[in-house]
Amino acid sequence: MNKSELIEHLSETLNLPQREATAICNTILERMTEALSDGDSIEIRGFGSFVIKKYEAYEGRNPKTGKKITVQPKKLPFFKVGKELREKVNND
């Protein structure tokens, strides 16, 4: 499922105009993005949680040339699946 399919499903399920369903979906995604960029975690019971993982700098290799390079420290979002979702996926 992609974003446009989610919006279409939301519109049909809640009997909303496409424009309102788009606004709802965009608002939720924007707020989640803001929370993660602020360093907050997001927990949706039964679905999972999003946290920011911090990675230290390390020495890697350029795959094209084989030359050693220093990879800068970074922060990346990480999703941890919730128990209910994991069970539902495994039972289907």
PyMOL Python script that loads the backbone (N, CA, C, O; Angstrom):
from pymol import cmd

cmd.read_pdbstr("""\
ATOM      1  N   MET A   1       0.858  -1.178   0.000  1.00  0.00           N
ATOM      2  CA  MET A   1       0.000   0.000   0.000  1.00  0.00           C
ATOM      3  C   MET A   1       0.896   1.230   0.000  1.00  0.00           C
ATOM      4  O   MET A   1       1.867   1.304   0.753  1.00  0.00           O
ATOM      5  N   ASN A   2       0.568   2.173  -0.832  1.00  0.00           N
ATOM      6  CA  ASN A   2       1.303   3.441  -0.838  1.00  0.00           C
ATOM      7  C   ASN A   2       0.397   4.547  -0.284  1.00  0.00           C
ATOM      8  O   ASN A   2      -0.749   4.301   0.094  1.00  0.00           O
ATOM      9  N   LYS A   3       0.929   5.754  -0.245  1.00  0.00           N
ATOM     10  CA  LYS A   3       0.211   6.874   0.373  1.00  0.00           C
ATOM     11  C   LYS A   3      -1.116   7.155  -0.337  1.00  0.00           C
ATOM     12  O   LYS A   3      -2.133   7.368   0.324  1.00  0.00           O
ATOM     13  N   SER A   4      -1.118   7.158  -1.650  1.00  0.00           N
ATOM     14  CA  SER A   4      -2.367   7.458  -2.374  1.00  0.00           C
ATOM     15  C   SER A   4      -3.411   6.370  -2.148  1.00  0.00           C
ATOM     16  O   SER A   4      -4.603   6.672  -2.089  1.00  0.00           O
ATOM     17  N   GLU A   5      -2.996   5.117  -2.020  1.00  0.00           N
ATOM     18  CA  GLU A   5      -3.938   4.038  -1.723  1.00  0.00           C
ATOM     19  C   GLU A   5      -4.488   4.173  -0.305  1.00  0.00           C
ATOM     20  O   GLU A   5      -5.664   3.903  -0.061  1.00  0.00           O
ATOM     21  N   LEU A   6      -3.639   4.587   0.619  1.00  0.00           N
ATOM     22  CA  LEU A   6      -4.084   4.820   1.993  1.00  0.00           C
ATOM     23  C   LEU A   6      -5.121   5.942   2.032  1.00  0.00           C
ATOM     24  O   LEU A   6      -6.147   5.820   2.701  1.00  0.00           O
ATOM     25  N   ILE A   7      -4.854   7.022   1.321  1.00  0.00           N
ATOM     26  CA  ILE A   7      -5.794   8.154   1.269  1.00  0.00           C
ATOM     27  C   ILE A   7      -7.123   7.712   0.664  1.00  0.00           C
ATOM     28  O   ILE A   7      -8.186   8.075   1.168  1.00  0.00           O
ATOM     29  N   GLU A   8      -7.068   6.939  -0.404  1.00  0.00           N
ATOM     30  CA  GLU A   8      -8.293   6.456  -1.052  1.00  0.00           C
ATOM     31  C   GLU A   8      -9.089   5.567  -0.103  1.00  0.00           C
ATOM     32  O   GLU A   8     -10.310   5.690  -0.015  1.00  0.00           O
ATOM     33  N   HIS A   9      -8.405   4.673   0.606  1.00  0.00           N
ATOM     34  CA  HIS A   9      -9.077   3.784   1.559  1.00  0.00           C
ATOM     35  C   HIS A   9      -9.699   4.592   2.702  1.00  0.00           C
ATOM     36  O   HIS A   9     -10.829   4.323   3.111  1.00  0.00           O
ATOM     37  N   LEU A  10      -8.972   5.567   3.210  1.00  0.00           N
ATOM     38  CA  LEU A  10      -9.475   6.430   4.276  1.00  0.00           C
ATOM     39  C   LEU A  10     -10.719   7.181   3.810  1.00  0.00           C
ATOM     40  O   LEU A  10     -11.699   7.288   4.548  1.00  0.00           O
ATOM     41  N   SER A  11     -10.676   7.692   2.603  1.00  0.00           N
ATOM     42  CA  SER A  11     -11.800   8.434   2.033  1.00  0.00           C
ATOM     43  C   SER A  11     -13.042   7.547   1.904  1.00  0.00           C
ATOM     44  O   SER A  11     -14.151   7.956   2.247  1.00  0.00           O
ATOM     45  N   GLU A  12     -12.834   6.330   1.404  1.00  0.00           N
ATOM     46  CA  GLU A  12     -13.970   5.408   1.215  1.00  0.00           C
ATOM     47  C   GLU A  12     -14.513   4.904   2.551  1.00  0.00           C
ATOM     48  O   GLU A  12     -15.728   4.845   2.742  1.00  0.00           O
ATOM     49  N   THR A  13     -13.624   4.541   3.473  1.00  0.00           N
ATOM     50  CA  THR A  13     -14.036   3.966   4.752  1.00  0.00           C
ATOM     51  C   THR A  13     -14.800   4.967   5.604  1.00  0.00           C
ATOM     52  O   THR A  13     -15.807   4.618   6.221  1.00  0.00           O
ATOM     53  N   LEU A  14     -14.328   6.209   5.643  1.00  0.00           N
ATOM     54  CA  LEU A  14     -14.960   7.226   6.476  1.00  0.00           C
ATOM     55  C   LEU A  14     -15.930   8.112   5.715  1.00  0.00           C
ATOM     56  O   LEU A  14     -16.487   9.061   6.267  1.00  0.00           O
ATOM     57  N   ASN A  15     -16.126   7.797   4.451  1.00  0.00           N
ATOM     58  CA  ASN A  15     -17.036   8.570   3.598  1.00  0.00           C
ATOM     59  C   ASN A  15     -16.675  10.053   3.622  1.00  0.00           C
ATOM     60  O   ASN A  15     -17.525  10.918   3.836  1.00  0.00           O
ATOM     61  N   LEU A  16     -15.371  10.324   3.394  1.00  0.00           N
ATOM     62  CA  LEU A  16     -14.855  11.693   3.376  1.00  0.00           C
ATOM     63  C   LEU A  16     -14.488  12.087   1.959  1.00  0.00           C
ATOM     64  O   LEU A  16     -14.159  11.231   1.138  1.00  0.00           O
ATOM     65  N   PRO A  17     -14.542  13.387   1.667  1.00  0.00           N
ATOM     66  CA  PRO A  17     -14.008  13.833   0.377  1.00  0.00           C
ATOM     67  C   PRO A  17     -12.501  13.543   0.314  1.00  0.00           C
ATOM     68  O   PRO A  17     -11.812  13.555   1.334  1.00  0.00           O
ATOM     69  N   GLN A  18     -12.017  13.288  -0.879  1.00  0.00           N
ATOM     70  CA  GLN A  18     -10.602  12.970  -1.087  1.00  0.00           C
ATOM     71  C   GLN A  18      -9.692  14.045  -0.476  1.00  0.00           C
ATOM     72  O   GLN A  18      -8.653  13.730   0.104  1.00  0.00           O
ATOM     73  N   ARG A  19     -10.086  15.297  -0.610  1.00  0.00           N
ATOM     74  CA  ARG A  19      -9.287  16.413  -0.101  1.00  0.00           C
ATOM     75  C   ARG A  19      -9.121  16.331   1.426  1.00  0.00           C
ATOM     76  O   ARG A  19      -8.031  16.571   1.946  1.00  0.00           O
ATOM     77  N   GLU A  20     -10.200  15.994   2.137  1.00  0.00           N
ATOM     78  CA  GLU A  20     -10.124  15.886   3.592  1.00  0.00           C
ATOM     79  C   GLU A  20      -9.277  14.684   4.012  1.00  0.00           C
ATOM     80  O   GLU A  20      -8.487  14.777   4.951  1.00  0.00           O
ATOM     81  N   ALA A  21      -9.441  13.570   3.326  1.00  0.00           N
ATOM     82  CA  ALA A  21      -8.647  12.375   3.628  1.00  0.00           C
ATOM     83  C   ALA A  21      -7.164  12.657   3.398  1.00  0.00           C
ATOM     84  O   ALA A  21      -6.317  12.202   4.167  1.00  0.00           O
ATOM     85  N   THR A  22      -6.851  13.398   2.352  1.00  0.00           N
ATOM     86  CA  THR A  22      -5.462  13.772   2.068  1.00  0.00           C
ATOM     87  C   THR A  22      -4.916  14.658   3.183  1.00  0.00           C
ATOM     88  O   THR A  22      -3.783  14.471   3.627  1.00  0.00           O
ATOM     89  N   ALA A  23      -5.707  15.610   3.631  1.00  0.00           N
ATOM     90  CA  ALA A  23      -5.279  16.516   4.702  1.00  0.00           C
ATOM     91  C   ALA A  23      -5.026  15.742   5.998  1.00  0.00           C
ATOM     92  O   ALA A  23      -4.049  16.011   6.697  1.00  0.00           O
ATOM     93  N   ILE A  24      -5.886  14.796   6.319  1.00  0.00           N
ATOM     94  CA  ILE A  24      -5.722  13.986   7.532  1.00  0.00           C
ATOM     95  C   ILE A  24      -4.435  13.175   7.457  1.00  0.00           C
ATOM     96  O   ILE A  24      -3.638  13.170   8.395  1.00  0.00           O
ATOM     97  N   CYS A  25      -4.242  12.497   6.346  1.00  0.00           N
ATOM     98  CA  CYS A  25      -3.054  11.664   6.171  1.00  0.00           C
ATOM     99  C   CYS A  25      -1.781  12.509   6.228  1.00  0.00           C
ATOM    100  O   CYS A  25      -0.819  12.137   6.899  1.00  0.00           O
ATOM    101  N   ASN A  26      -1.773  13.638   5.530  1.00  0.00           N
ATOM    102  CA  ASN A  26      -0.601  14.518   5.532  1.00  0.00           C
ATOM    103  C   ASN A  26      -0.306  15.072   6.924  1.00  0.00           C
ATOM    104  O   ASN A  26       0.855  15.179   7.319  1.00  0.00           O
ATOM    105  N   THR A  27      -1.347  15.422   7.658  1.00  0.00           N
ATOM    106  CA  THR A  27      -1.171  15.956   9.011  1.00  0.00           C
ATOM    107  C   THR A  27      -0.523  14.919   9.924  1.00  0.00           C
ATOM    108  O   THR A  27       0.395  15.236  10.680  1.00  0.00           O
ATOM    109  N   ILE A  28      -1.000  13.696   9.851  1.00  0.00           N
ATOM    110  CA  ILE A  28      -0.437  12.627  10.687  1.00  0.00           C
ATOM    111  C   ILE A  28       1.031  12.386  10.327  1.00  0.00           C
ATOM    112  O   ILE A  28       1.881  12.315  11.214  1.00  0.00           O
ATOM    113  N   LEU A  29       1.330  12.261   9.046  1.00  0.00           N
ATOM    114  CA  LEU A  29       2.707  11.999   8.625  1.00  0.00           C
ATOM    115  C   LEU A  29       3.641  13.165   8.949  1.00  0.00           C
ATOM    116  O   LEU A  29       4.781  12.950   9.361  1.00  0.00           O
ATOM    117  N   GLU A  30       3.163  14.393   8.767  1.00  0.00           N
ATOM    118  CA  GLU A  30       3.985  15.564   9.096  1.00  0.00           C
ATOM    119  C   GLU A  30       4.287  15.624  10.594  1.00  0.00           C
ATOM    120  O   GLU A  30       5.413  15.926  10.991  1.00  0.00           O
ATOM    121  N   ARG A  31       3.293  15.339  11.415  1.00  0.00           N
ATOM    122  CA  ARG A  31       3.498  15.378  12.867  1.00  0.00           C
ATOM    123  C   ARG A  31       4.462  14.287  13.307  1.00  0.00           C
ATOM    124  O   ARG A  31       5.302  14.516  14.178  1.00  0.00           O
ATOM    125  N   MET A  32       4.349  13.099  12.713  1.00  0.00           N
ATOM    126  CA  MET A  32       5.269  12.008  13.041  1.00  0.00           C
ATOM    127  C   MET A  32       6.695  12.390  12.646  1.00  0.00           C
ATOM    128  O   MET A  32       7.639  12.136  13.393  1.00  0.00           O
ATOM    129  N   THR A  33       6.846  12.996  11.476  1.00  0.00           N
ATOM    130  CA  THR A  33       8.164  13.431  11.015  1.00  0.00           C
ATOM    131  C   THR A  33       8.740  14.480  11.956  1.00  0.00           C
ATOM    132  O   THR A  33       9.920  14.418  12.304  1.00  0.00           O
ATOM    133  N   GLU A  34       7.922  15.440  12.371  1.00  0.00           N
ATOM    134  CA  GLU A  34       8.375  16.477  13.307  1.00  0.00           C
ATOM    135  C   GLU A  34       8.825  15.867  14.628  1.00  0.00           C
ATOM    136  O   GLU A  34       9.861  16.246  15.174  1.00  0.00           O
ATOM    137  N   ALA A  35       8.043  14.923  15.137  1.00  0.00           N
ATOM    138  CA  ALA A  35       8.381  14.299  16.417  1.00  0.00           C
ATOM    139  C   ALA A  35       9.721  13.579  16.324  1.00  0.00           C
ATOM    140  O   ALA A  35      10.559  13.713  17.216  1.00  0.00           O
ATOM    141  N   LEU A  36       9.929  12.819  15.257  1.00  0.00           N
ATOM    142  CA  LEU A  36      11.190  12.102  15.095  1.00  0.00           C
ATOM    143  C   LEU A  36      12.362  13.055  14.905  1.00  0.00           C
ATOM    144  O   LEU A  36      13.444  12.825  15.447  1.00  0.00           O
ATOM    145  N   SER A  37      12.155  14.121  14.139  1.00  0.00           N
ATOM    146  CA  SER A  37      13.246  15.071  13.926  1.00  0.00           C
ATOM    147  C   SER A  37      13.584  15.842  15.203  1.00  0.00           C
ATOM    148  O   SER A  37      14.701  16.337  15.352  1.00  0.00           O
ATOM    149  N   ASP A  38      12.620  15.946  16.126  1.00  0.00           N
ATOM    150  CA  ASP A  38      12.866  16.577  17.428  1.00  0.00           C
ATOM    151  C   ASP A  38      13.505  15.611  18.420  1.00  0.00           C
ATOM    152  O   ASP A  38      13.828  15.992  19.545  1.00  0.00           O
ATOM    153  N   GLY A  39      13.687  14.359  18.001  1.00  0.00           N
ATOM    154  CA  GLY A  39      14.312  13.364  18.870  1.00  0.00           C
ATOM    155  C   GLY A  39      13.330  12.578  19.716  1.00  0.00           C
ATOM    156  O   GLY A  39      13.734  11.762  20.545  1.00  0.00           O
ATOM    157  N   ASP A  40      12.041  12.816  19.514  1.00  0.00           N
ATOM    158  CA  ASP A  40      11.020  12.077  20.265  1.00  0.00           C
ATOM    159  C   ASP A  40      10.797  10.708  19.634  1.00  0.00           C
ATOM    160  O   ASP A  40      11.115  10.488  18.465  1.00  0.00           O
ATOM    161  N   SER A  41      10.248   9.797  20.424  1.00  0.00           N
ATOM    162  CA  SER A  41       9.855   8.505  19.864  1.00  0.00           C
ATOM    163  C   SER A  41       8.339   8.508  19.688  1.00  0.00           C
ATOM    164  O   SER A  41       7.630   9.324  20.277  1.00  0.00           O
ATOM    165  N   ILE A  42       7.865   7.585  18.873  1.00  0.00           N
ATOM    166  CA  ILE A  42       6.430   7.482  18.601  1.00  0.00           C
ATOM    167  C   ILE A  42       6.014   6.057  18.929  1.00  0.00           C
ATOM    168  O   ILE A  42       6.626   5.102  18.448  1.00  0.00           O
ATOM    169  N   GLU A  43       4.979   5.909  19.742  1.00  0.00           N
ATOM    170  CA  GLU A  43       4.486   4.580  20.078  1.00  0.00           C
ATOM    171  C   GLU A  43       3.018   4.485  19.717  1.00  0.00           C
ATOM    172  O   GLU A  43       2.202   5.271  20.199  1.00  0.00           O
ATOM    173  N   ILE A  44       2.682   3.527  18.871  1.00  0.00           N
ATOM    174  CA  ILE A  44       1.300   3.284  18.486  1.00  0.00           C
ATOM    175  C   ILE A  44       0.962   1.876  18.976  1.00  0.00           C
ATOM    176  O   ILE A  44       1.389   0.887  18.381  1.00  0.00           O
ATOM    177  N   ARG A  45       0.205   1.792  20.047  1.00  0.00           N
ATOM    178  CA  ARG A  45      -0.103   0.513  20.691  1.00  0.00           C
ATOM    179  C   ARG A  45      -0.701  -0.463  19.681  1.00  0.00           C
ATOM    180  O   ARG A  45      -1.595  -0.110  18.912  1.00  0.00           O
ATOM    181  N   GLY A  46      -0.201  -1.675  19.696  1.00  0.00           N
ATOM    182  CA  GLY A  46      -0.684  -2.718  18.807  1.00  0.00           C
ATOM    183  C   GLY A  46      -0.074  -2.677  17.424  1.00  0.00           C
ATOM    184  O   GLY A  46      -0.227  -3.628  16.657  1.00  0.00           O
ATOM    185  N   PHE A  47       0.611  -1.607  17.087  1.00  0.00           N
ATOM    186  CA  PHE A  47       1.224  -1.479  15.759  1.00  0.00           C
ATOM    187  C   PHE A  47       2.734  -1.542  15.864  1.00  0.00           C
ATOM    188  O   PHE A  47       3.371  -2.411  15.268  1.00  0.00           O
ATOM    189  N   GLY A  48       3.312  -0.610  16.633  1.00  0.00           N
ATOM    190  CA  GLY A  48       4.754  -0.590  16.806  1.00  0.00           C
ATOM    191  C   GLY A  48       5.223   0.767  17.279  1.00  0.00           C
ATOM    192  O   GLY A  48       4.427   1.641  17.620  1.00  0.00           O
ATOM    193  N   SER A  49       6.553   0.922  17.292  1.00  0.00           N
ATOM    194  CA  SER A  49       7.115   2.188  17.735  1.00  0.00           C
ATOM    195  C   SER A  49       8.248   2.612  16.812  1.00  0.00           C
ATOM    196  O   SER A  49       8.946   1.789  16.221  1.00  0.00           O
ATOM    197  N   PHE A  50       8.399   3.907  16.714  1.00  0.00           N
ATOM    198  CA  PHE A  50       9.472   4.506  15.939  1.00  0.00           C
ATOM    199  C   PHE A  50      10.410   5.201  16.916  1.00  0.00           C
ATOM    200  O   PHE A  50       9.968   5.980  17.760  1.00  0.00           O
ATOM    201  N   VAL A  51      11.697   4.921  16.804  1.00  0.00           N
ATOM    202  CA  VAL A  51      12.691   5.580  17.640  1.00  0.00           C
ATOM    203  C   VAL A  51      13.841   6.028  16.747  1.00  0.00           C
ATOM    204  O   VAL A  51      13.988   5.564  15.616  1.00  0.00           O
ATOM    205  N   ILE A  52      14.639   6.924  17.270  1.00  0.00           N
ATOM    206  CA  ILE A  52      15.826   7.380  16.547  1.00  0.00           C
ATOM    207  C   ILE A  52      17.026   6.623  17.101  1.00  0.00           C
ATOM    208  O   ILE A  52      17.274   6.635  18.307  1.00  0.00           O
ATOM    209  N   LYS A  53      17.768   5.966  16.214  1.00  0.00           N
ATOM    210  CA  LYS A  53      19.005   5.292  16.614  1.00  0.00           C
ATOM    211  C   LYS A  53      20.179   6.154  16.179  1.00  0.00           C
ATOM    212  O   LYS A  53      20.215   6.679  15.066  1.00  0.00           O
ATOM    213  N   LYS A  54      21.139   6.286  17.091  1.00  0.00           N
ATOM    214  CA  LYS A  54      22.337   7.074  16.792  1.00  0.00           C
ATOM    215  C   LYS A  54      23.474   6.129  16.427  1.00  0.00           C
ATOM    216  O   LYS A  54      23.735   5.151  17.127  1.00  0.00           O
ATOM    217  N   TYR A  55      24.136   6.432  15.337  1.00  0.00           N
ATOM    218  CA  TYR A  55      25.268   5.640  14.876  1.00  0.00           C
ATOM    219  C   TYR A  55      26.527   6.492  14.935  1.00  0.00           C
ATOM    220  O   TYR A  55      26.544   7.625  14.454  1.00  0.00           O
ATOM    221  N   GLU A  56      27.573   5.943  15.523  1.00  0.00           N
ATOM    222  CA  GLU A  56      28.845   6.638  15.630  1.00  0.00           C
ATOM    223  C   GLU A  56      29.559   6.641  14.276  1.00  0.00           C
ATOM    224  O   GLU A  56      29.212   5.875  13.377  1.00  0.00           O
ATOM    225  N   ALA A  57      30.550   7.505  14.146  1.00  0.00           N
ATOM    226  CA  ALA A  57      31.368   7.543  12.932  1.00  0.00           C
ATOM    227  C   ALA A  57      32.160   6.234  12.848  1.00  0.00           C
ATOM    228  O   ALA A  57      32.532   5.650  13.866  1.00  0.00           O
ATOM    229  N   TYR A  58      32.404   5.792  11.628  1.00  0.00           N
ATOM    230  CA  TYR A  58      33.203   4.592  11.427  1.00  0.00           C
ATOM    231  C   TYR A  58      33.946   4.687  10.103  1.00  0.00           C
ATOM    232  O   TYR A  58      33.659   5.543   9.267  1.00  0.00           O
ATOM    233  N   GLU A  59      34.894   3.799   9.937  1.00  0.00           N
ATOM    234  CA  GLU A  59      35.669   3.791   8.711  1.00  0.00           C
ATOM    235  C   GLU A  59      35.078   2.741   7.776  1.00  0.00           C
ATOM    236  O   GLU A  59      34.957   1.569   8.133  1.00  0.00           O
ATOM    237  N   GLY A  60      34.716   3.176   6.587  1.00  0.00           N
ATOM    238  CA  GLY A  60      34.155   2.278   5.595  1.00  0.00           C
ATOM    239  C   GLY A  60      34.992   2.293   4.336  1.00  0.00           C
ATOM    240  O   GLY A  60      36.085   2.858   4.305  1.00  0.00           O
ATOM    241  N   ARG A  61      34.464   1.663   3.294  1.00  0.00           N
ATOM    242  CA  ARG A  61      35.161   1.627   2.015  1.00  0.00           C
ATOM    243  C   ARG A  61      34.221   2.073   0.905  1.00  0.00           C
ATOM    244  O   ARG A  61      33.035   1.741   0.894  1.00  0.00           O
ATOM    245  N   ASN A  62      34.780   2.831  -0.025  1.00  0.00           N
ATOM    246  CA  ASN A  62      34.037   3.201  -1.220  1.00  0.00           C
ATOM    247  C   ASN A  62      33.933   1.928  -2.067  1.00  0.00           C
ATOM    248  O   ASN A  62      34.961   1.385  -2.471  1.00  0.00           O
ATOM    249  N   PRO A  63      32.723   1.439  -2.346  1.00  0.00           N
ATOM    250  CA  PRO A  63      32.593   0.182  -3.065  1.00  0.00           C
ATOM    251  C   PRO A  63      33.126   0.248  -4.503  1.00  0.00           C
ATOM    252  O   PRO A  63      33.494  -0.773  -5.084  1.00  0.00           O
ATOM    253  N   LYS A  64      33.160   1.429  -5.052  1.00  0.00           N
ATOM    254  CA  LYS A  64      33.621   1.582  -6.436  1.00  0.00           C
ATOM    255  C   LYS A  64      35.153   1.542  -6.532  1.00  0.00           C
ATOM    256  O   LYS A  64      35.719   0.898  -7.415  1.00  0.00           O
ATOM    257  N   THR A  65      35.803   2.244  -5.604  1.00  0.00           N
ATOM    258  CA  THR A  65      37.264   2.356  -5.676  1.00  0.00           C
ATOM    259  C   THR A  65      37.991   1.511  -4.636  1.00  0.00           C
ATOM    260  O   THR A  65      39.179   1.230  -4.791  1.00  0.00           O
ATOM    261  N   GLY A  66      37.292   1.104  -3.576  1.00  0.00           N
ATOM    262  CA  GLY A  66      37.925   0.355  -2.509  1.00  0.00           C
ATOM    263  C   GLY A  66      38.679   1.239  -1.531  1.00  0.00           C
ATOM    264  O   GLY A  66      39.258   0.745  -0.563  1.00  0.00           O
ATOM    265  N   LYS A  67      38.676   2.538  -1.775  1.00  0.00           N
ATOM    266  CA  LYS A  67      39.394   3.487  -0.922  1.00  0.00           C
ATOM    267  C   LYS A  67      38.690   3.624   0.433  1.00  0.00           C
ATOM    268  O   LYS A  67      37.460   3.637   0.494  1.00  0.00           O
ATOM    269  N   LYS A  68      39.472   3.725   1.527  1.00  0.00           N
ATOM    270  CA  LYS A  68      38.905   3.914   2.857  1.00  0.00           C
ATOM    271  C   LYS A  68      38.315   5.317   2.967  1.00  0.00           C
ATOM    272  O   LYS A  68      38.904   6.296   2.509  1.00  0.00           O
ATOM    273  N   ILE A  69      37.137   5.390   3.586  1.00  0.00           N
ATOM    274  CA  ILE A  69      36.487   6.679   3.829  1.00  0.00           C
ATOM    275  C   ILE A  69      35.951   6.694   5.250  1.00  0.00           C
ATOM    276  O   ILE A  69      35.677   5.644   5.831  1.00  0.00           O
ATOM    277  N   THR A  70      35.804   7.877   5.799  1.00  0.00           N
ATOM    278  CA  THR A  70      35.209   8.023   7.123  1.00  0.00           C
ATOM    279  C   THR A  70      33.730   8.343   6.943  1.00  0.00           C
ATOM    280  O   THR A  70      33.368   9.316   6.281  1.00  0.00           O
ATOM    281  N   VAL A  71      32.892   7.518   7.534  1.00  0.00           N
ATOM    282  CA  VAL A  71      31.449   7.743   7.490  1.00  0.00           C
ATOM    283  C   VAL A  71      31.090   8.560   8.721  1.00  0.00           C
ATOM    284  O   VAL A  71      31.391   8.168   9.848  1.00  0.00           O
ATOM    285  N   GLN A  72      30.450   9.689   8.498  1.00  0.00           N
ATOM    286  CA  GLN A  72      30.098  10.613   9.578  1.00  0.00           C
ATOM    287  C   GLN A  72      29.038   9.993  10.494  1.00  0.00           C
ATOM    288  O   GLN A  72      28.265   9.139  10.060  1.00  0.00           O
ATOM    289  N   PRO A  73      29.003  10.421  11.757  1.00  0.00           N
ATOM    290  CA  PRO A  73      27.940   9.931  12.650  1.00  0.00           C
ATOM    291  C   PRO A  73      26.581  10.351  12.101  1.00  0.00           C
ATOM    292  O   PRO A  73      26.452  11.380  11.437  1.00  0.00           O
ATOM    293  N   LYS A  74      25.579   9.538  12.389  1.00  0.00           N
ATOM    294  CA  LYS A  74      24.250   9.848  11.863  1.00  0.00           C
ATOM    295  C   LYS A  74      23.170   9.320  12.791  1.00  0.00           C
ATOM    296  O   LYS A  74      23.416   8.474  13.651  1.00  0.00           O
ATOM    297  N   LYS A  75      21.982   9.836  12.595  1.00  0.00           N
ATOM    298  CA  LYS A  75      20.804   9.377  13.320  1.00  0.00           C
ATOM    299  C   LYS A  75      19.794   8.911  12.272  1.00  0.00           C
ATOM    300  O   LYS A  75      19.551   9.598  11.280  1.00  0.00           O
ATOM    301  N   LEU A  76      19.208   7.733  12.505  1.00  0.00           N
ATOM    302  CA  LEU A  76      18.236   7.188  11.565  1.00  0.00           C
ATOM    303  C   LEU A  76      16.999   6.704  12.317  1.00  0.00           C
ATOM    304  O   LEU A  76      17.108   6.201  13.435  1.00  0.00           O
ATOM    305  N   PRO A  77      15.817   6.856  11.703  1.00  0.00           N
ATOM    306  CA  PRO A  77      14.618   6.318  12.333  1.00  0.00           C
ATOM    307  C   PRO A  77      14.628   4.791  12.252  1.00  0.00           C
ATOM    308  O   PRO A  77      15.096   4.215  11.270  1.00  0.00           O
ATOM    309  N   PHE A  78      14.112   4.157  13.278  1.00  0.00           N
ATOM    310  CA  PHE A  78      14.049   2.706  13.360  1.00  0.00           C
ATOM    311  C   PHE A  78      12.647   2.324  13.801  1.00  0.00           C
ATOM    312  O   PHE A  78      12.103   2.923  14.729  1.00  0.00           O
ATOM    313  N   PHE A  79      12.054   1.324  13.140  1.00  0.00           N
ATOM    314  CA  PHE A  79      10.708   0.861  13.487  1.00  0.00           C
ATOM    315  C   PHE A  79      10.804  -0.482  14.189  1.00  0.00           C
ATOM    316  O   PHE A  79      11.449  -1.408  13.697  1.00  0.00           O
ATOM    317  N   LYS A  80      10.154  -0.582  15.346  1.00  0.00           N
ATOM    318  CA  LYS A  80      10.081  -1.845  16.071  1.00  0.00           C
ATOM    319  C   LYS A  80       8.627  -2.286  16.062  1.00  0.00           C
ATOM    320  O   LYS A  80       7.757  -1.596  16.595  1.00  0.00           O
ATOM    321  N   VAL A  81       8.370  -3.429  15.459  1.00  0.00           N
ATOM    322  CA  VAL A  81       6.999  -3.914  15.300  1.00  0.00           C
ATOM    323  C   VAL A  81       6.408  -4.296  16.659  1.00  0.00           C
ATOM    324  O   VAL A  81       7.097  -4.829  17.529  1.00  0.00           O
ATOM    325  N   GLY A  82       5.106  -4.007  16.817  1.00  0.00           N
ATOM    326  CA  GLY A  82       4.400  -4.346  18.048  1.00  0.00           C
ATOM    327  C   GLY A  82       3.954  -5.803  18.055  1.00  0.00           C
ATOM    328  O   GLY A  82       3.881  -6.446  17.008  1.00  0.00           O
ATOM    329  N   LYS A  83       3.661  -6.306  19.225  1.00  0.00           N
ATOM    330  CA  LYS A  83       3.296  -7.711  19.391  1.00  0.00           C
ATOM    331  C   LYS A  83       2.048  -8.080  18.588  1.00  0.00           C
ATOM    332  O   LYS A  83       2.034  -9.109  17.913  1.00  0.00           O
ATOM    333  N   GLU A  84       1.002  -7.254  18.654  1.00  0.00           N
ATOM    334  CA  GLU A  84      -0.247  -7.560  17.949  1.00  0.00           C
ATOM    335  C   GLU A  84      -0.039  -7.618  16.435  1.00  0.00           C
ATOM    336  O   GLU A  84      -0.561  -8.516  15.774  1.00  0.00           O
ATOM    337  N   LEU A  85       0.710  -6.677  15.888  1.00  0.00           N
ATOM    338  CA  LEU A  85       0.970  -6.662  14.451  1.00  0.00           C
ATOM    339  C   LEU A  85       1.803  -7.875  14.057  1.00  0.00           C
ATOM    340  O   LEU A  85       1.514  -8.526  13.053  1.00  0.00           O
ATOM    341  N   ARG A  86       2.833  -8.182  14.837  1.00  0.00           N
ATOM    342  CA  ARG A  86       3.687  -9.337  14.554  1.00  0.00           C
ATOM    343  C   ARG A  86       2.856 -10.616  14.523  1.00  0.00           C
ATOM    344  O   ARG A  86       3.012 -11.438  13.619  1.00  0.00           O
ATOM    345  N   GLU A  87       1.973 -10.785  15.510  1.00  0.00           N
ATOM    346  CA  GLU A  87       1.134 -11.972  15.568  1.00  0.00           C
ATOM    347  C   GLU A  87       0.158 -12.034  14.400  1.00  0.00           C
ATOM    348  O   GLU A  87      -0.064 -13.101  13.826  1.00  0.00           O
ATOM    349  N   LYS A  88      -0.420 -10.901  14.052  1.00  0.00           N
ATOM    350  CA  LYS A  88      -1.377 -10.872  12.938  1.00  0.00           C
ATOM    351  C   LYS A  88      -0.697 -11.238  11.624  1.00  0.00           C
ATOM    352  O   LYS A  88      -1.252 -11.992  10.825  1.00  0.00           O
ATOM    353  N   VAL A  89       0.501 -10.706  11.398  1.00  0.00           N
ATOM    354  CA  VAL A  89       1.236 -11.003  10.170  1.00  0.00           C
ATOM    355  C   VAL A  89       1.621 -12.472  10.119  1.00  0.00           C
ATOM    356  O   VAL A  89       1.553 -13.092   9.058  1.00  0.00           O
ATOM    357  N   ASN A  90       2.024 -13.037  11.252  1.00  0.00           N
ATOM    358  CA  ASN A  90       2.445 -14.437  11.293  1.00  0.00           C
ATOM    359  C   ASN A  90       1.284 -15.412  11.196  1.00  0.00           C
ATOM    360  O   ASN A  90       1.475 -16.557  10.787  1.00  0.00           O
ATOM    361  N   ASN A  91       0.083 -14.980  11.566  1.00  0.00           N
ATOM    362  CA  ASN A  91      -1.085 -15.875  11.525  1.00  0.00           C
ATOM    363  C   ASN A  91      -1.793 -15.868  10.182  1.00  0.00           C
ATOM    364  O   ASN A  91      -2.615 -16.747   9.927  1.00  0.00           O
ATOM    365  N   ASP A  92      -1.506 -14.919   9.326  1.00  0.00           N
ATOM    366  CA  ASP A  92      -2.184 -14.839   8.024  1.00  0.00           C
ATOM    367  C   ASP A  92      -1.493 -15.657   6.971  1.00  0.00           C
ATOM    368  O   ASP A  92      -1.941 -15.692   5.824  1.00  0.00           O
TER     369      ASP A  92
END
""", "prot")
cmd.dss("prot")
cmd.show_as("cartoon", "prot")
cmd.util.cbc("prot")
cmd.orient("prot")
